[in-house]
């Protein structure tokens, strides 16, 4: 290869410090597909050749192994385009009524088909077992799409009906408790707790909605008594403003909440 000659499908690019790196890309059905960035033109060229051969082969996602220059993510993208004539920039493989979102070989989530547009445009990231996407400048936990609150506990607050935690289809996720500060007890009652220099029990209630309302009321009591904390609010779908007000007024909370809140400034 001549000094200024580059392998097919490769392009020179520069970093902010003006150092050179190489990008590989190809065209699939008139669509430009980026294949990644590489330190050398040779590596970029090898990734391009692998992608070109994959597009013409019958290799599957499971055939990806060590020694490839093409990343696993791009391998999935090319397989999906080849088999389904659907291009997404994220590692998605489409099947009838569902799709797979891959992180590594054998490591994937299964999503309902109606989420394809969302996850085609939002890349899933994971940190410490938590999965989230960047959306409107914020990190959004993917469980929130099911109405599952932050810090919810699997098996207690939500379950995967078929026992497969990789199966994120809506039909497989059952939300047991969608409310902040509420815990379901073995006897099917619900206990509400709030954090004021440690957890304080608000009370135990016959249903989750009443416990959620008790939490809201306790949060207001805490703020009214000098606790400078922004507690999350439990929203109850289908409850009119009057029904909300009536339940809020009627629900009782432990006197310990006000007592702990009143002493909050002394222990800050």
N, C-alpha and C positions, 0 to 999 in steps of 0.2 A: 504494500500500500504506500503511495506517495506521501510525502510529508504533509501536504495540505489536503489530502484526500481522506474523506471520512466514510465509514461503512454506511450502507443504505439505511434510511430511517433514523439517522442520528443528526443532532443539531448542537451547535456550540452555544453555551449560555454563560453568564457571568454572575457571580455572587456579589453581595454588597461591597466586599473588600476587593472587587475586581478580579478575583481568581476565577479560572475557567473550570467549568464542569460540562457534562454532556447529557442531553436529553434524548430519549428514544420515543418515537410515536409512529402510529400507523393509521391508515384510513380503512374503516369498515363500513361498507354500504354508504359511502359518502360522508361518514362521520369521523371526525378526528378523535383518535383515542390515544391519550398519553400513556406511555409505558414506564415512566419513572425517570429518575436522575441517577447519573453514574459518574464515577471519578475519571474514567477513561473512555475514549471513543470505542475501543474494542469491546468493553463490557456493555456499552449501550448498543452496539451492533449485534452482540450475541443475544441480548434481550429481544431485540427486534426480530431476529431470525427465529427465536423460540416462539414468539407470538405468531409469526407468519406460519410456521409449521403447525402450531396448535390449531390455528384457524382451519387448516386443511385436513386435520387428523380426526380420529375418533377417540382420542384420549379424554378421560373424564377428570373431574376435580380430584378424585381419589388417587389419580396417577401422579400427582405432584410429589416430588421427592427432593432430596438434597442435591446440591450441585447446579441448581437452575439459576440463571441470571435474571430471568423474569420473576418478579415477586409473586407470592401466592395470591395476593389481592388482585393483581392484574391477570393472573391465570384464571381466576374465577370470572372476572369481567369478560375475558375473551371466550371462555366456555359458554357463558350465558348468552353472549351475542351470537355465537356460532349455532347453538342449539335452539334458541328461542327467538332470535332476531329482535331481541330487546337489549338496548344499551343502557346501563347505569354506570356512573363513575365509581360506585361503591361495590364491594364484593358480594353481590346478590345473584342468586340463581333462582329463576322463576319456575314454578310448577303450577298446575291448575289450582286456582283458588287459594294458593299460599306461595310463600317463597322462603328461601334459606338466606340468612345473612351470616357470612363466614368471618371468623377471626383467625383461624388456623386450620390445617387439615383435621377433620373430625371435631372441630370446635365451632359450633354455629348455634344460632337461634332460628326457630321456625315462626314466621309471622303470618297473620291473615292477609289475604290478597289486598284488602282495602288499605293497608298500610304501605303498599309498594311506593306510591308517589312520595310519601313522607320520608321513608328511609332511602329513597334514591337521592333525595336532596339533603339529607342529614346523616352525617357519618357518626356511627356509634363509637364512643371511646369508653374505656373501662379503667377504673382505678380502685384497687383494694376490694375487688368484688362488686363494685358499683358500676352500673352502666348508664351513660348519659349522652346527650347530644347538645351541641351548641345551638341555641335558638334565641334570636333577638338579643344577643349579647349575654345570655345567661346559660348556665349548665343545667339542663333539664333531665331529671332522672326518667328513664324510659318507662318505669312503672307508673308514673303519674298519668300516663295515657289510659290506664285502666282504673283510675280513681284511687290508686294506692298511695297513701301518704308517705312522706319522708319518715325514715326510721321504723317503718312497719316491719313486723317480724313474720317471715314465711312460716306457714303451719299454724300460726295464731291469728294473724290479721288477713292473710290471703293464702290460698292453696292452688296448686296445679292439679287439676282434677284427675288426669291420667298418671300423675306421679312424676312426669318428665318436666323438670325445670327449664329445659331448653325449648319446650313447646310454648311459645308466647302467643299462640292464637287466642283471640278473644273468647272462643268457646271453651278454652282449657283453663282460663284464669278466673277463679271465684274469689271475690272480695268478701271477707267475713266481717271486717270492721274497718270502715273508711274514716274514722274520726280520730282527731288528736286527743291525747290524754285519756283514752278509753281502752280498757282491757276486758276481753271476754273471759268469764270464769267457767270452770268445768260444769257448773250447774246451770249454764246458759244465762246467768245474770251478768251485769256489766259493772265494773268498778271504774270510777273516774279519779284520776290523780293529776296534781299540778306541781310544778317544780318551783319551790321558793326556798333557796338554800337547802336543797334536798326535797325529796318528794313528800307531798302531803296528800292523804286520802281525802277526797271530796265526799265520797259516799258510794254506795252500791245501789244499782237501779235495775228494774226489770227488763229494760230494753236499751239498745244502743243509742237511740235518739234522745231519750231522757238523760242518759249519762253524758252525751255530747253537749246537751243544753246546760247541764250542771257544770261542765268544764268551762263553757262560755261565761256563765255567771260567776264562777270562781275567779276566772281571769279578770273580769271587771272589778270584783272585790279587791283583788290584789293590786290592780292599778290605782284604784281609788284610795288605797291605803299606803301608797308610796312606793310600790314595787316598780322600778323603772325598767320594765321588760316588755317587749312586744310579743304577746302570746298569739299563736295562730288562732284563727276563728273557725269554728266548725260550721259549715254551711249544710243545711238540710234541704234537699230537693223536695219539691212538692208541698212544702209547709208554708201556708199563707202568713202574711205579716201578723194577723190577729192570732192565729194558732201559735206562731212563734212567741209572741208576747205573753199569751196565756200560759204556755208551758214554762217559759223563762220565769214568770212570776211564781208559779206554783211549785217549781222544783226546789227542794231543800238541799243545802250544802252544809258540810260540817263546820261548826264554829272554829275549829282548828285552823281553817283557811284564813279567816280574818285575823286571828291571833298571830299566826306565823307571818302574815303580811305586815301587820302593825309593827313587828319587831325587826322587819327586814333591814331598815336603815341602820340598825344598831350593829348588824353583823356583816355589812358589806365590806 
